[in-house]
Amino acid sequence: MKNFLLIIGMLLCAYEGFGQPIGYMNVWERAPLHIPNESSTDAPLQGNGDIGMCVGFERGILRYYLTKNDFWRLQSKAEHLSGPRVCGYVDIKVKNYGDAGFTAEQSLANGGTTCILQQNVGEVKSYSWVSATENLAIITLSALEDTIEVSLDLNVPHNEMALVEKGESDGTAYLTRAFIEETDIPTTIAFALQTTTGNCKSLILYPGRPIHLFIALESKFKKKNPLKHVLKQVRGMNSMRVEHLWEEHNAWWNSYWDKSSFTIDDKVLMKAYYQGLYTMGACSRDKRFPPALFGWVTTDKPTWNGDYHLNYNFYAPFYGLYSANRIEQAIGQETPLLDFMQRGRWYAEQVTRTRGILYPVGIGPLGVEVTRDFPVLTDNGYTEEGDVESGGLFYKQRSHALFGTVNMAQHWRHTYDLNYGKRIYPYVLAIADFWEDFLKFEDGQYQIYEDAENEKSGFCKNPGMSIALLKNALELAIDLSKALKKDKERQTKWQDIIDHLRGLPI
């Protein structure tokens, strides 16, 4: 019996580790170098699929950057007028630690991140995590040797277009940031900070007596009065609440890792596998606002507007989610594509004189087009006269919307969810409409003219990428048509195109 129980215990331990990145850590031996940064950052990344947080250290200040998938400046205009924006910063200034050393470790199992600041013989530890189940972040500060003085502040980057309100209410610091004027859709964010000491401005860290910082973050898309909501959230925090959130947090991540299991002996590749899944788990769960180009935004001028870039960049991070059974992280990837259909139909009518949809290179959420009226730049070899057509920036590529069917097809084929099929079918049908009109039938083959393989390739005949993408899209259209019992009479045409489309060039 004893041996039997031992075996059962071993099996249970093995099951608890099923798919888990046990022992895999991210390690920093110095402060991140690329934060803030206009593209991706090398800082520790944390999040719950809606809010995000990353941390940098400079001149004695630990700065936690707060981001949120649905906080954008939303205006259909190019030149940095639209795109995701930083929500704000939580600055933790440690007195007499201006030139302290910095190290950090992050667990890929649940995102928990420990930062160590070392000055002479003194050390300060900051442990942070973003709740997987609520829009709350908890930072725990500890002095490991001497008594340390710490000051706290909430800040935002300077931006003349932003409306900012900063204040304190009953020991709780708060800040709101909004983009209202000259926007298509106004946006507002609010975040609040409270500590276990009740003082949101200054702290004294005594060895062995850690202090918790509670940060709540919310937008007007989720709550009618986001400031009122975040103030209530942080004021409701106590030790029992933290313990409950911590249990929920770990339960969510355990469930996330148990969605599938994959093991090879190469630890470098295994870490990359876990890293990719961790990152998507931390930044992609909002069904209306999928993560933008870099996921975590640390400046108000992200490169390429930080938008949804449609000639592969926006789509690529989702490719591995379907076979890895992380469908929750993939839901919502299609939303900005569906929201842009009205404008896409207008471009098809105006630019290519076809039915269906034609998309520019960069869009945002809720039908916003961040690359509209992009200035023509003829001196960098990137943009030529004619690339901006009817106000849209295309780089001569006609495949931007077509590219969007790759993940749609993956999602459909991994789930065969009829509700999802009904959701994407109008988009797939519009893709079929466009290419039926755009293709030329010559010498027994369907040919593609005036389409670009890549941004700089210029117009070419039969670009291989469009050929491959179109076959995939029409196969999806036929499959959906059969499953949904719609447009049966069109299946023959779609199959004829598949069968007689120009072969891939060799």
C-alpha positions as CSV (number, residue, x, y, z in Angstrom):
1,M,0.0,0.0,0.0
2,K,2.8,2.4,0.8
3,N,4.4,1.8,-2.6
4,F,1.0,2.3,-4.3
5,L,0.5,5.6,-2.5
6,L,4.0,6.7,-3.5
7,I,3.3,5.9,-7.1
8,I,0.0,7.9,-7.0
9,G,1.9,10.8,-5.4
10,M,4.5,10.7,-8.2
11,L,1.8,10.7,-10.8
12,L,0.0,13.6,-9.2
13,C,3.2,15.6,-9.1
14,A,3.8,14.8,-12.8
15,Y,0.2,15.9,-13.6
16,E,0.7,19.2,-11.7
17,G,3.7,19.9,-14.0
18,F,1.8,19.0,-17.2
19,G,2.8,21.7,-19.7
20,Q,4.2,23.9,-17.0
21,P,7.4,26.0,-17.6
22,I,8.9,24.9,-14.3
23,G,12.3,26.3,-13.7
24,Y,12.2,28.6,-16.8
25,M,13.1,32.2,-15.8
26,N,13.9,35.5,-17.5
27,V,17.0,37.0,-15.9
28,W,18.4,40.6,-16.1
29,E,21.9,41.3,-14.8
30,R,21.5,45.0,-15.4
31,A,18.7,47.5,-15.9
32,P,16.8,47.3,-19.2
33,L,18.4,49.4,-21.9
34,H,15.5,50.0,-24.2
35,I,12.8,51.5,-22.0
36,P,11.2,53.8,-22.9
37,N,11.5,52.8,-26.5
38,E,9.5,53.5,-29.7
39,S,9.5,49.9,-30.7
40,S,9.7,46.8,-28.4
41,T,11.2,46.9,-25.0
42,D,13.7,44.6,-23.3
43,A,12.1,45.2,-19.9
44,P,10.2,42.5,-17.9
45,L,6.7,42.2,-19.3
46,Q,3.6,41.5,-17.2
47,G,-0.1,41.6,-17.9
48,N,-3.4,39.8,-17.9
49,G,-4.5,40.2,-21.5
50,D,-6.1,43.6,-20.9
51,I,-3.7,45.7,-18.8
52,G,0.1,45.5,-19.1
53,M,3.0,46.6,-17.0
54,C,6.8,46.7,-17.5
55,V,9.6,48.1,-15.4
56,G,12.7,50.1,-15.9
57,F,15.3,51.6,-13.5
58,E,17.3,54.8,-13.9
59,R,18.9,57.3,-11.4
60,G,17.3,55.7,-8.3
61,I,13.8,55.4,-9.8
62,L,12.0,52.2,-10.4
63,R,9.4,53.2,-13.1
64,Y,6.5,50.9,-13.7
65,Y,5.0,51.7,-17.1
66,L,1.2,51.0,-17.4
67,T,-0.5,50.0,-20.6
68,K,-3.9,48.9,-21.7
69,N,-5.1,47.3,-24.9
70,D,-8.0,49.7,-25.3
71,F,-6.2,53.0,-24.6
72,W,-5.5,54.6,-28.0
73,R,-5.7,58.0,-29.5
74,L,-8.3,57.3,-32.1
75,Q,-8.3,59.4,-35.2
76,S,-8.2,58.4,-38.9
77,K,-5.0,60.3,-39.7
78,A,-1.4,59.5,-40.1
79,E,1.8,61.0,-38.7
80,H,1.6,59.9,-35.0
81,L,-1.8,61.3,-34.5
82,S,-3.3,57.9,-33.8
83,G,-2.1,54.8,-32.1
84,P,-1.8,53.1,-28.7
85,R,-0.7,55.4,-25.9
86,V,1.0,55.0,-22.5
87,C,-1.5,55.1,-19.6
88,G,1.1,56.4,-17.2
89,Y,3.9,55.6,-14.8
90,V,4.2,54.6,-11.2
91,D,7.5,56.1,-10.0
92,I,9.2,54.6,-6.9
93,K,12.2,56.7,-6.0
94,V,14.6,55.1,-3.5
95,K,16.6,57.7,-1.5
96,N,20.4,57.4,-2.0
97,Y,20.1,54.7,-4.6
98,G,20.9,56.9,-7.6
99,D,23.7,54.7,-8.9
100,A,22.4,51.3,-7.5
101,G,23.0,48.1,-9.3
102,F,19.9,46.4,-10.8
103,T,19.1,42.7,-11.3
104,A,15.8,41.0,-11.9
105,E,14.2,37.6,-12.3
106,Q,10.8,36.7,-13.8
107,S,9.0,33.4,-13.6
108,L,7.4,32.3,-16.9
109,A,5.0,30.2,-14.8
110,N,3.0,33.2,-13.6
111,G,4.9,36.4,-14.5
112,G,5.9,37.3,-11.0
113,T,9.0,39.6,-11.2
114,T,11.6,40.3,-8.6
115,C,13.8,43.4,-9.0
116,I,16.8,43.8,-6.7
117,L,18.4,47.2,-6.2
118,Q,21.8,47.1,-4.5
119,Q,23.7,50.1,-3.1
120,N,26.8,49.3,-1.1
121,V,25.7,46.8,1.5
122,G,22.0,47.8,1.3
123,E,19.4,46.1,-0.8
124,V,15.8,46.9,-1.8
125,K,13.5,44.2,-3.3
126,S,10.5,44.9,-5.4
127,Y,8.2,41.9,-6.2
128,S,5.4,42.6,-8.7
129,W,2.6,40.8,-10.4
130,V,-0.5,41.7,-12.5
131,S,-3.6,39.9,-11.4
132,A,-4.8,37.4,-14.0
133,T,-8.4,37.9,-13.0
134,E,-8.8,41.6,-12.3
135,N,-7.3,44.8,-13.5
136,L,-5.0,45.2,-10.5
137,A,-1.3,45.1,-10.0
138,I,0.5,44.5,-6.7
139,I,4.0,45.6,-5.9
140,T,5.7,44.5,-2.7
141,L,8.6,46.6,-1.5
142,S,11.1,45.2,1.1
143,A,14.3,46.5,2.7
144,L,16.8,43.6,3.1
145,E,19.4,45.4,5.2
146,D,19.0,49.1,6.3
147,T,16.0,51.3,6.8
148,I,15.2,52.9,3.4
149,E,13.2,56.1,2.5
150,V,11.0,55.8,-0.6
151,S,8.9,58.4,-2.4
152,L,6.0,57.6,-4.7
153,D,4.5,59.5,-7.6
154,L,2.2,59.0,-10.6
155,N,3.3,60.5,-13.9
156,V,2.6,60.5,-17.7
157,P,4.6,61.6,-20.7
158,H,4.1,65.1,-21.9
159,N,1.6,65.3,-24.7
160,E,-0.2,68.5,-25.6
161,M,-3.1,66.5,-27.1
162,A,-3.7,64.7,-23.8
163,L,-6.0,65.9,-21.0
164,V,-4.5,64.9,-17.6
165,E,-6.0,65.1,-14.1
166,K,-3.8,64.2,-11.2
167,G,-4.7,64.2,-7.5
168,E,-5.1,62.6,-4.1
169,S,-8.2,61.5,-2.2
170,D,-8.1,60.2,1.3
171,G,-4.6,58.7,1.0
172,T,-5.1,57.4,-2.5
173,A,-3.2,58.9,-5.4
174,Y,-4.9,58.9,-8.8
175,L,-4.4,60.1,-12.4
176,T,-6.6,60.2,-15.4
177,R,-5.5,60.7,-19.0
178,A,-7.8,61.3,-22.0
179,F,-7.7,62.0,-25.7
180,I,-10.9,63.9,-26.5
181,E,-10.2,66.8,-28.9
182,E,-9.8,66.2,-32.6
183,T,-10.5,62.5,-32.3
184,D,-13.0,60.2,-34.0
185,I,-13.6,58.4,-30.8
186,P,-12.7,59.9,-27.3
187,T,-10.7,57.7,-24.9
188,T,-10.1,57.9,-21.2
189,I,-8.0,56.0,-18.8
190,A,-7.8,56.1,-15.0
191,F,-5.4,54.5,-12.5
192,A,-5.1,54.8,-8.7
193,L,-2.4,53.9,-6.2
194,Q,-2.8,53.0,-2.5
195,T,-0.4,51.4,0.0
196,T,-0.8,49.3,3.1
197,T,0.5,52.2,5.2
198,G,-2.2,54.6,3.9
199,N,0.5,57.0,2.6
200,C,0.6,57.3,-1.2
201,K,3.6,59.7,-1.3
202,S,6.3,58.5,1.0
203,L,7.3,55.3,2.7
204,I,9.8,54.0,5.3
205,L,11.0,50.5,4.5
206,Y,12.1,48.6,7.6
207,P,13.9,45.3,7.3
208,G,11.5,42.4,7.6
209,R,8.4,44.7,7.2
210,P,7.3,44.7,3.5
211,I,4.8,47.3,2.2
212,H,2.3,46.5,-0.6
213,L,1.4,49.0,-3.3
214,F,-2.0,48.4,-5.0
215,I,-2.6,49.8,-8.5
216,A,-5.9,49.6,-10.3
217,L,-6.3,50.6,-13.9
218,E,-9.5,50.9,-16.1
219,S,-10.8,52.7,-19.2
220,K,-14.0,54.3,-20.2
221,F,-14.6,51.4,-22.7
222,K,-15.0,49.1,-19.7
223,K,-16.5,51.3,-17.0
224,K,-18.7,54.4,-17.4
225,N,-16.7,56.2,-14.6
226,P,-13.3,54.6,-14.6
227,L,-11.9,56.9,-11.9
228,K,-14.6,56.0,-9.5
229,H,-14.1,52.4,-10.3
230,V,-10.3,52.3,-9.7
231,L,-10.6,54.3,-6.4
232,K,-13.1,51.7,-5.2
233,Q,-10.8,48.9,-6.3
234,V,-7.7,49.9,-4.4
235,R,-9.6,51.0,-1.3
236,G,-11.0,47.5,-1.1
237,M,-7.6,45.9,-0.9
238,N,-6.5,44.1,2.3
239,S,-4.4,41.0,3.1
240,M,-7.3,38.6,2.6
241,R,-8.1,40.2,-0.7
242,V,-4.5,39.9,-1.8
243,E,-4.4,36.3,-0.8
244,H,-7.6,35.5,-2.7
245,L,-6.3,37.3,-5.8
246,W,-3.0,35.5,-5.6
247,E,-4.8,32.1,-5.5
248,E,-6.9,33.1,-8.5
249,H,-3.9,34.4,-10.3
250,N,-2.0,31.2,-10.0
251,A,-5.0,29.0,-10.7
252,W,-5.5,30.9,-14.0
253,W,-1.9,30.5,-15.1
254,N,-1.9,26.8,-14.1
255,S,-4.9,26.3,-16.2
256,Y,-3.3,28.2,-19.0
257,W,-0.2,26.0,-19.0
258,D,-2.3,22.9,-18.8
259,K,-4.0,23.6,-22.1
260,S,-1.3,21.6,-23.9
261,S,2.1,20.1,-23.4
262,F,5.1,20.0,-25.7
263,T,8.6,18.8,-24.7
264,I,11.9,18.6,-26.5
265,D,15.4,18.2,-25.0
266,D,16.7,21.6,-26.3
267,K,16.2,24.0,-23.4
268,V,16.9,27.1,-25.5
269,L,14.0,26.2,-27.8
270,M,11.8,25.1,-24.9
271,K,12.3,28.5,-23.3
272,A,11.4,30.3,-26.5
273,Y,8.3,28.2,-26.8
274,Y,7.2,29.0,-23.2
275,Q,8.3,32.7,-23.7
276,G,6.0,33.1,-26.7
277,L,3.0,31.5,-25.0
278,Y,3.7,33.5,-21.8
279,T,3.8,36.8,-23.7
280,M,0.5,36.1,-25.5
281,G,-1.1,35.0,-22.3
282,A,-0.1,38.3,-20.7
283,C,-1.2,40.6,-23.5
284,S,-4.1,39.0,-25.5
285,R,-7.5,38.4,-23.9
286,D,-9.6,41.5,-24.9
287,K,-12.2,40.5,-27.5
288,R,-12.5,44.0,-28.9
289,F,-9.0,45.3,-28.6
290,P,-6.3,42.8,-29.5
291,P,-2.7,43.8,-28.7
292,A,-1.1,46.3,-31.0
293,L,2.2,46.0,-32.8
294,F,4.4,45.9,-29.8
295,G,1.9,44.8,-27.1
296,W,3.5,47.0,-24.4
297,V,3.7,50.7,-25.2
298,T,6.3,52.8,-23.4
299,T,6.1,56.1,-25.4
300,D,3.4,58.1,-27.1
301,K,5.1,57.8,-30.5
302,P,5.5,54.1,-31.1
303,T,7.1,53.2,-34.4
304,W,4.7,52.6,-37.3
305,N,2.1,54.3,-35.1
306,G,2.1,51.0,-33.0
307,D,-0.9,50.0,-35.1
308,Y,-2.4,46.8,-36.5
309,H,0.1,46.4,-39.4
310,L,-1.7,44.2,-42.0
311,N,1.2,42.9,-44.2
312,Y,1.9,40.2,-41.7
313,N,3.1,41.9,-38.5
314,F,-0.3,42.1,-36.7
315,Y,-1.2,38.5,-37.6
316,A,2.1,36.7,-36.9
317,P,2.0,36.6,-33.1
318,F,-1.2,34.6,-33.2
319,Y,0.0,31.9,-35.6
320,G,1.1,29.4,-32.8
321,L,-1.9,29.8,-30.5
322,Y,-4.3,27.5,-32.3
323,S,-2.2,24.3,-32.4
324,A,-1.1,25.1,-28.8
325,N,-4.8,25.2,-27.8
326,R,-4.7,28.8,-26.6
327,I,-7.9,29.8,-28.3
328,E,-8.9,32.4,-25.7
329,Q,-5.8,34.4,-26.6
330,A,-6.7,34.3,-30.3
331,I,-10.3,35.4,-29.9
332,G,-10.6,39.1,-30.9
333,Q,-7.8,39.0,-33.4
334,E,-10.4,39.3,-36.1
335,T,-12.4,42.2,-34.5
336,P,-10.5,45.2,-35.9
337,L,-10.6,43.5,-39.4
338,L,-14.4,43.1,-39.1
339,D,-14.8,46.7,-37.8
340,F,-13.0,48.1,-40.8
341,M,-15.2,46.4,-43.5
342,Q,-17.2,49.5,-44.4
343,R,-14.0,51.5,-45.2
344,G,-12.6,48.5,-46.9
345,R,-15.6,48.3,-49.3
346,W,-15.1,52.0,-50.0
347,Y,-11.5,51.5,-50.9
348,A,-12.4,48.6,-53.2
349,E,-14.9,50.7,-55.0
350,Q,-12.6,53.8,-55.3
351,V,-9.1,52.2,-55.9
352,T,-9.6,48.9,-57.7
353,R,-13.2,49.4,-59.0
354,T,-14.2,46.0,-57.5
355,R,-16.6,44.5,-55.1
356,G,-15.4,43.2,-51.8
357,I,-12.8,44.8,-49.5
358,L,-9.4,46.4,-49.9
359,Y,-7.4,47.3,-46.8
360,P,-4.5,49.7,-46.3
361,V,-1.3,48.7,-44.5
362,G,-2.2,50.1,-41.1
363,I,-5.5,50.2,-39.2
364,G,-6.6,50.7,-35.6
365,P,-9.5,49.4,-33.5
366,L,-13.2,50.4,-34.0
367,G,-12.8,51.2,-37.7
368,V,-10.1,53.8,-37.3
369,E,-7.4,54.1,-40.0
370,V,-4.1,55.3,-38.6
371,T,-2.3,55.5,-42.0
372,R,-4.9,57.7,-43.8
373,D,-3.5,60.6,-45.9
374,F,0.1,59.4,-45.2
375,P,2.6,61.9,-46.6
376,V,4.3,60.6,-49.7
377,L,8.0,60.1,-49.0
378,T,9.9,59.6,-52.3
379,D,13.4,60.1,-50.9
380,N,13.7,56.9,-48.7
381,G,13.0,54.3,-51.4
382,Y,10.0,53.2,-49.4
383,T,7.0,55.2,-50.6
384,E,6.4,56.3,-54.2
385,E,3.8,58.5,-55.9
386,G,0.7,56.3,-56.3
387,D,1.2,54.4,-53.0
388,V,-1.3,56.7,-51.3
389,E,-4.5,56.0,-53.3
390,S,-7.7,57.7,-52.4
391,G,-6.1,58.6,-49.1
392,G,-5.1,55.0,-48.3
393,L,-1.6,53.8,-47.8
394,F,-1.2,50.4,-49.7
395,Y,2.4,50.1,-50.8
396,K,0.8,48.7,-54.0
397,Q,-0.1,45.5,-52.0
398,R,-3.7,44.1,-52.5
399,S,-3.2,41.3,-50.0
400,H,-3.6,43.1,-46.6
401,A,-7.2,42.0,-46.0
402,L,-6.5,38.6,-47.6
403,F,-3.7,38.0,-45.0
404,G,-6.4,38.3,-42.3
405,T,-8.0,35.0,-43.4
406,V,-4.9,33.0,-42.3
407,N,-5.8,33.2,-38.6
408,M,-9.5,33.0,-39.3
409,A,-8.9,29.7,-41.1
410,Q,-6.7,28.4,-38.3
411,H,-9.4,29.3,-35.7
412,W,-12.2,27.7,-37.7
413,R,-10.3,24.5,-38.5
414,H,-9.2,24.0,-34.9
415,T,-12.7,24.6,-33.4
416,Y,-15.4,24.3,-36.1
417,D,-17.3,26.7,-33.9
418,L,-20.4,27.7,-35.9
419,N,-20.9,30.9,-34.1
420,Y,-17.3,31.9,-35.0
421,G,-18.0,30.8,-38.6
422,K,-21.1,33.0,-38.8
423,R,-19.0,35.9,-37.4
424,I,-16.3,35.8,-39.9
425,Y,-18.3,34.7,-43.0
426,P,-19.2,38.2,-44.2
427,Y,-15.5,39.1,-44.2
428,V,-14.5,35.9,-46.0
429,L,-17.3,36.4,-48.5
430,A,-16.0,40.0,-49.1
431,I,-12.5,38.6,-49.8
432,A,-14.0,36.2,-52.4
433,D,-15.9,39.1,-54.0
434,F,-12.8,41.2,-54.3
435,W,-10.6,38.5,-55.9
436,E,-13.4,37.3,-58.2
437,D,-13.3,40.8,-59.7
438,F,-9.6,41.4,-59.4
439,L,-8.3,38.2,-61.1
440,K,-7.8,38.0,-64.9
441,F,-8.6,34.8,-66.7
442,E,-6.0,34.2,-69.5
443,D,-4.9,31.0,-71.4
444,G,-6.8,28.8,-69.0
445,Q,-5.4,30.3,-65.8
446,Y,-6.4,33.0,-63.3
447,Q,-3.7,35.6,-63.3
448,I,-2.9,38.4,-60.7
449,Y,-1.8,41.8,-62.1
450,E,-0.9,45.0,-60.3
451,D,-0.3,43.5,-56.9
452,A,2.9,43.7,-54.9
453,E,4.7,40.9,-53.2
454,N,6.3,43.1,-50.5
455,E,6.3,46.8,-49.6
456,K,9.2,47.7,-51.8
457,S,8.6,45.2,-54.6
458,G,6.4,47.4,-56.8
459,F,3.6,46.0,-58.9
460,C,4.3,42.5,-60.2
461,K,2.5,39.7,-61.8
462,N,1.3,36.7,-59.8
463,P,3.1,37.4,-56.5
464,G,3.6,34.0,-54.7
465,M,2.3,35.2,-51.4
466,S,-1.1,36.3,-52.8
467,I,-1.5,33.0,-54.7
468,A,-0.9,31.0,-51.5
469,L,-3.1,33.2,-49.4
470,L,-5.9,33.2,-51.9
471,K,-6.1,29.4,-52.2
472,N,-6.3,29.2,-48.4
473,A,-9.0,31.9,-48.3
474,L,-11.2,30.3,-50.9
475,E,-10.9,26.9,-49.3
476,L,-12.1,28.5,-46.1
477,A,-15.0,30.2,-48.0
478,I,-16.1,26.8,-49.4
479,D,-15.8,25.1,-46.0
480,L,-17.8,27.9,-44.3
481,S,-20.4,27.9,-47.1
482,K,-21.0,24.2,-46.6
483,A,-21.1,24.4,-42.8
484,L,-23.4,27.4,-42.7
485,K,-25.5,26.3,-45.7
486,K,-25.0,29.6,-47.5
487,D,-24.1,30.6,-51.1
488,K,-24.0,27.0,-52.3
489,E,-24.2,28.3,-55.9
490,R,-20.8,30.1,-55.5
491,Q,-18.8,27.1,-54.4
492,T,-18.2,26.0,-58.0
493,K,-16.6,29.3,-59.0
494,W,-14.4,29.3,-55.9
495,Q,-13.2,25.8,-56.6
496,D,-12.6,26.7,-60.3
497,I,-10.3,29.5,-59.1
498,I,-8.4,27.2,-56.8
499,D,-8.0,24.6,-59.6
500,H,-6.9,27.1,-62.2
501,L,-5.0,29.7,-60.2
502,R,-1.5,30.3,-61.6
503,G,0.9,27.9,-59.8
504,L,3.4,29.2,-57.3
505,P,6.5,30.6,-59.2
506,I,9.7,28.6,-58.9
